Amino acid sequence: MSADTITTAARRLLTATDLRSPCLPIRDLIGPTDVTAAYAVQQLLTQDRVDRGAVVVGRKIGLTNPVVQAQLGVDRPDFGVLFDDMDVTGTPIPGSMLLQPKVEAEIAFVLGEDLDGDLTLESVRRAVARSHAAIEVVDSRVAQWDISYADTVADNASAGLYVIGDRLPDAITPSAVTMTMTVNGTIASTGYGTDCLGDPLNALLWLAETARDLGDPLRAGHVVLSGALGPMVPVRPGDHVEARIGLGDETLATAVAEFALEP
C-alpha cells in the first residue's frame, strides 16, 4: 500500500471530522481487510490529534463480541486511541461533539503498572489498579455506519467519547458480571462479562500484547475501555443513559451519560 494512498484515506476521515459531515468508506482505497494499512491510517489520525494538542490517555478495544466479528468477517478485535478530551464524565454531552453516536456499556480498567515484556493473564490482572463501570459513546465518520473491518480500524476503532462511572469492588471477577443498560429508563441492552472475549481481562491481555509488539506498550495510568458487554444502541439529544454492572440482580457500579438537548 503506497504512502499516498494511506494519506488520501486519512484525509478523507479528517475532512469528515473537521466538516462534521460523514464520508464514504475508505475501503475503496485500502481494501476491507488490510490490517496494516488500516492501522497506518489510524496512526496518521493519531498524530494529527497530538499535533493539535490532544494527549493520549489510553486505548479502547472494539470487536470483542464474536457475533460482531462474524458480521464483519474477522476473527480478531481491534483497538483505538483515547485522548484527554474524550472523557465527558459528569458533563452533558453536546451533539456538536458527535456525528452518529451510539452507546455501549463496558468495564474500564485503569492501569497501575506498565504492561511490557512477558505478559500473562495473571500479570495483566495484577497491573489493574482499579476497574469501573463505563459507557463508551462510539461514533463513525463513515456515513450510515457502512463499515468494514478496515474502515473502523482506520477511523480510530469508531471511537467517540467515554464516561467513567463508579468503581467496582477490587475482588470482582470481570467475567462473572452482568450488564444492564437503559436509555430514558427503558432497558436497551443487556449482556455478561463473558460476552467480551470470554473475559474483559482476555481483551486487556490481547491489547497489551498487541501494543507491546507495535512498540507502544500500555503504561501506568492509562485508561482501557475493554469492550462492549452487550449490543450498542443509538442515542439522540436529550437521552439519559445508565449502565449498571453487577452480579446477578445486585448492582455494583453505575455509569451515567447525559446527552444535552439542542435548540
DOKOL-721063 format. One line per field, with one value per residue (C-alpha): residue in three letters; residue number from 0; z, x negated, y; chain. Coordinates in Angstrom, 3 decimals. Layout:
<sites>
code [ALA	...]
pos [NUM	...]
c3 [Z	...]
c1 [X	...]
c2 [Y	...]
unit [A	...]
</sites>
This chain:
<sites>
code [MET	SER	ALA	ASP	THR	ILE	THR	THR	ALA	ALA	ARG	ARG	LEU	LEU	THR	ALA	THR	ASP	LEU	ARG	SER	PRO	CYS	LEU	PRO	ILE	ARG	ASP	LEU	ILE	GLY	PRO	THR	ASP	VAL	THR	ALA	ALA	TYR	ALA	VAL	GLN	GLN	LEU	LEU	THR	GLN	ASP	ARG	VAL	ASP	ARG	GLY	ALA	VAL	VAL	VAL	GLY	ARG	LYS	ILE	GLY	LEU	THR	ASN	PRO	VAL	VAL	GLN	ALA	GLN	LEU	GLY	VAL	ASP	ARG	PRO	ASP	PHE	GLY	VAL	LEU	PHE	ASP	ASP	MET	ASP	VAL	THR	GLY	THR	PRO	ILE	PRO	GLY	SER	MET	LEU	LEU	GLN	PRO	LYS	VAL	GLU	ALA	GLU	ILE	ALA	PHE	VAL	LEU	GLY	GLU	ASP	LEU	ASP	GLY	ASP	LEU	THR	LEU	GLU	SER	VAL	ARG	ARG	ALA	VAL	ALA	ARG	SER	HIS	ALA	ALA	ILE	GLU	VAL	VAL	ASP	SER	ARG	VAL	ALA	GLN	TRP	ASP	ILE	SER	TYR	ALA	ASP	THR	VAL	ALA	ASP	ASN	ALA	SER	ALA	GLY	LEU	TYR	VAL	ILE	GLY	ASP	ARG	LEU	PRO	ASP	ALA	ILE	THR	PRO	SER	ALA	VAL	THR	MET	THR	MET	THR	VAL	ASN	GLY	THR	ILE	ALA	SER	THR	GLY	TYR	GLY	THR	ASP	CYS	LEU	GLY	ASP	PRO	LEU	ASN	ALA	LEU	LEU	TRP	LEU	ALA	GLU	THR	ALA	ARG	ASP	LEU	GLY	ASP	PRO	LEU	ARG	ALA	GLY	HIS	VAL	VAL	LEU	SER	GLY	ALA	LEU	GLY	PRO	MET	VAL	PRO	VAL	ARG	PRO	GLY	ASP	HIS	VAL	GLU	ALA	ARG	ILE	GLY	LEU	GLY	ASP	GLU	THR	LEU	ALA	THR	ALA	VAL	ALA	GLU	PHE	ALA	LEU	GLU	PRO]
pos [0	1	2	3	4	5	6	7	8	9	10	11	12	13	14	15	16	17	18	19	20	21	22	23	24	25	26	27	28	29	30	31	32	33	34	35	36	37	38	39	40	41	42	43	44	45	46	47	48	49	50	51	52	53	54	55	56	57	58	59	60	61	62	63	64	65	66	67	68	69	70	71	72	73	74	75	76	77	78	79	80	81	82	83	84	85	86	87	88	89	90	91	92	93	94	95	96	97	98	99	100	101	102	103	104	105	106	107	108	109	110	111	112	113	114	115	116	117	118	119	120	121	122	123	124	125	126	127	128	129	130	131	132	133	134	135	136	137	138	139	140	141	142	143	144	145	146	147	148	149	150	151	152	153	154	155	156	157	158	159	160	161	162	163	164	165	166	167	168	169	170	171	172	173	174	175	176	177	178	179	180	181	182	183	184	185	186	187	188	189	190	191	192	193	194	195	196	197	198	199	200	201	202	203	204	205	206	207	208	209	210	211	212	213	214	215	216	217	218	219	220	221	222	223	224	225	226	227	228	229	230	231	232	233	234	235	236	237	238	239	240	241	242	243	244	245	246	247	248	249	250	251	252	253	254	255	256	257	258	259	260	261	262]
c3 [0.000	-1.049	1.356	-0.914	-0.615	3.181	3.289	0.990	3.224	6.334	4.716	3.907	7.560	8.791	6.456	7.707	11.267	10.569	8.424	10.637	7.591	7.374	4.443	2.137	3.419	2.803	1.846	-1.798	-1.134	1.197	0.876	3.521	5.471	5.149	8.830	8.250	6.007	8.345	11.365	9.245	8.565	12.265	13.157	10.877	12.538	15.977	15.038	13.761	17.095	19.040	16.783	17.624	21.336	22.383	24.939	24.712	27.950	26.982	24.480	23.612	22.442	19.875	18.146	21.258	20.620	18.338	16.777	15.707	14.436	12.292	10.877	9.675	8.608	11.034	13.805	15.952	17.977	17.104	19.115	19.047	20.993	23.834	24.146	27.148	25.549	25.026	28.763	29.318	32.769	34.643	31.703	29.500	26.054	23.277	19.908	18.308	19.526	17.585	14.183	14.515	18.196	19.746	23.289	24.747	28.364	29.347	32.106	32.135	33.582	34.993	34.973	37.916	36.086	32.611	30.517	28.684	28.406	29.005	29.598	31.030	32.160	35.742	35.119	33.360	36.275	38.724	36.621	37.004	39.730	39.620	37.392	36.757	35.101	31.890	28.903	25.576	23.091	19.801	16.634	12.990	10.466	7.783	6.553	7.900	9.753	6.468	7.790	7.062	9.450	7.755	7.885	11.639	12.433	10.355	11.974	15.407	16.046	15.764	18.972	20.144	23.838	27.141	30.677	33.696	36.380	39.823	40.901	41.009	44.039	43.776	44.270	41.348	38.643	35.377	33.545	36.205	35.877	34.362	32.493	32.010	30.064	29.986	27.778	29.344	31.869	29.320	29.072	25.775	26.103	28.345	28.497	30.508	31.207	29.175	26.082	25.920	24.557	27.341	29.958	29.753	31.076	27.955	25.925	28.036	27.538	23.767	23.705	25.935	23.710	20.538	21.843	23.089	19.749	17.982	20.200	22.031	25.221	27.685	30.555	34.187	34.417	31.068	30.846	28.841	27.673	27.452	25.023	24.913	27.197	25.048	21.818	21.073	20.982	19.020	21.085	20.471	22.083	25.464	26.135	29.616	29.583	32.584	32.541	35.555	36.191	38.815	39.953	39.218	40.296	42.522	41.042	41.989	39.906	37.599	34.838	33.552	30.278	29.693	26.135	26.028	24.391	21.427	20.165]
c1 [0.000	-1.536	-2.074	0.020	2.984	2.693	2.549	5.572	7.597	6.592	7.510	10.988	11.619	10.036	12.231	15.328	14.345	13.482	16.551	18.844	20.083	19.805	17.790	17.728	15.963	12.225	12.184	12.261	8.752	7.180	9.467	11.831	9.409	5.894	4.965	1.556	2.934	5.846	3.594	1.278	4.235	5.126	1.564	1.788	5.042	3.488	0.504	2.864	4.720	1.461	0.216	3.396	2.686	4.576	2.939	3.102	4.592	5.287	6.852	10.208	10.836	13.506	14.966	14.720	18.052	17.869	21.233	19.963	16.724	18.747	20.768	17.572	15.889	12.957	11.558	9.842	10.629	9.341	8.177	8.214	6.623	8.238	7.425	7.893	10.736	12.802	13.561	17.002	17.627	20.164	20.712	23.833	22.718	23.494	24.449	21.871	19.177	20.623	21.876	23.697	23.464	24.227	23.547	22.005	21.670	18.212	15.710	12.923	9.565	7.113	3.565	1.216	-1.772	-3.273	-2.375	-5.555	-7.789	-6.369	-2.621	-0.152	3.434	2.202	-0.329	2.341	4.715	2.051	1.411	5.002	5.146	8.920	11.909	15.064	18.443	18.156	20.133	18.401	20.012	18.947	19.139	18.296	17.008	18.238	21.746	24.546	22.021	21.288	18.061	15.754	13.001	10.517	12.932	13.444	9.772	8.661	11.355	9.754	11.911	15.020	14.067	16.061	16.254	16.445	17.819	16.138	18.625	18.464	15.526	16.108	15.022	11.367	12.234	14.671	14.156	14.837	16.056	18.736	20.511	23.873	24.715	27.939	28.061	31.143	31.996	34.537	35.420	36.102	33.793	31.944	29.054	28.039	25.041	22.394	18.693	18.227	19.543	16.233	13.759	14.864	13.460	12.668	9.214	8.683	9.362	6.883	4.243	4.803	4.415	1.345	-0.403	0.578	-0.539	-3.822	-4.519	-3.869	-6.440	-3.916	-3.055	-0.320	-1.569	-0.664	2.200	3.692	7.450	8.514	12.097	12.199	15.075	18.847	20.714	23.833	25.229	24.614	27.624	28.206	28.797	30.297	30.061	31.798	31.284	30.336	28.225	27.373	25.115	25.267	22.607	23.418	23.577	26.932	29.594	27.209	25.847	22.218	21.422	23.239	22.141	24.383	24.258	26.479	26.947	27.726	30.885	30.204	32.331]
c2 [0.000	3.310	6.179	8.407	6.035	5.928	9.731	10.067	7.742	9.682	12.980	11.669	10.835	14.077	16.106	14.294	15.178	18.812	19.496	17.407	15.542	11.727	10.445	7.457	4.310	4.193	0.527	1.627	2.940	0.361	-2.665	-4.063	-6.268	-4.822	-4.554	-2.985	-0.257	0.451	0.967	3.124	5.413	5.394	6.396	9.426	10.457	9.974	12.134	14.823	14.871	15.063	17.864	19.774	19.438	16.290	13.984	10.181	8.781	5.172	2.806	1.324	-2.217	-2.996	-6.033	-8.194	-9.920	-12.992	-12.113	-8.698	-10.242	-12.630	-9.731	-8.022	-11.267	-11.020	-13.177	-10.557	-7.449	-4.007	-1.031	2.747	5.581	7.535	11.237	13.500	15.465	12.290	11.993	13.551	12.105	14.240	16.600	16.902	15.763	18.255	16.862	19.140	16.710	13.772	12.659	9.313	8.364	5.009	3.806	0.658	-0.462	-1.690	-2.222	0.363	-0.632	1.909	0.549	0.806	-0.673	-0.657	-3.691	-4.594	-7.645	-11.120	-10.936	-13.415	-13.176	-13.047	-10.291	-8.249	-8.794	-7.566	-4.469	-3.249	-0.604	-0.338	-1.024	0.969	0.785	2.788	3.992	4.343	6.694	5.188	7.246	6.770	9.237	6.799	7.579	5.347	3.172	1.391	-0.090	-2.977	-4.047	-1.725	1.221	1.020	0.368	3.335	5.501	5.026	1.946	4.168	5.957	8.953	9.814	7.975	8.206	6.626	5.590	4.047	1.952	-1.781	-3.831	-4.840	-8.502	-8.609	-11.230	-9.374	-12.461	-13.008	-9.658	-8.892	-5.688	-3.776	-0.520	1.698	4.654	7.009	4.322	1.575	-1.437	-1.134	-3.596	-6.474	-8.757	-10.540	-10.314	-13.480	-11.642	-9.737	-12.333	-14.658	-12.248	-8.493	-9.402	-11.531	-8.399	-6.435	-9.131	-9.085	-5.313	-5.350	-7.910	-6.071	-2.670	-4.170	-5.801	-2.491	-0.796	1.378	-0.527	0.336	2.472	3.012	5.471	4.516	4.010	0.962	0.509	-3.259	-3.777	-3.896	-6.271	-6.074	-4.590	-0.924	1.374	4.632	7.785	11.213	14.660	14.638	10.924	9.721	6.553	4.393	1.347	-0.939	-3.566	-6.176	-9.759	-11.286	-8.792	-6.821	-3.584	-2.964	0.121	2.537	4.896	7.693	9.630	12.673	13.910	17.605	18.915	21.148	24.054]
unit [A	A	A	A	A	A	A	A	A	A	A	A	A	A	A	A	A	A	A	A	A	A	A	A	A	A	A	A	A	A	A	A	A	A	A	A	A	A	A	A	A	A	A	A	A	A	A	A	A	A	A	A	A	A	A	A	A	A	A	A	A	A	A	A	A	A	A	A	A	A	A	A	A	A	A	A	A	A	A	A	A	A	A	A	A	A	A	A	A	A	A	A	A	A	A	A	A	A	A	A	A	A	A	A	A	A	A	A	A	A	A	A	A	A	A	A	A	A	A	A	A	A	A	A	A	A	A	A	A	A	A	A	A	A	A	A	A	A	A	A	A	A	A	A	A	A	A	A	A	A	A	A	A	A	A	A	A	A	A	A	A	A	A	A	A	A	A	A	A	A	A	A	A	A	A	A	A	A	A	A	A	A	A	A	A	A	A	A	A	A	A	A	A	A	A	A	A	A	A	A	A	A	A	A	A	A	A	A	A	A	A	A	A	A	A	A	A	A	A	A	A	A	A	A	A	A	A	A	A	A	A	A	A	A	A	A	A	A	A	A	A	A	A	A	A	A	A	A	A	A	A	A	A	A	A	A	A	A	A	A	A	A	A]
</sites>
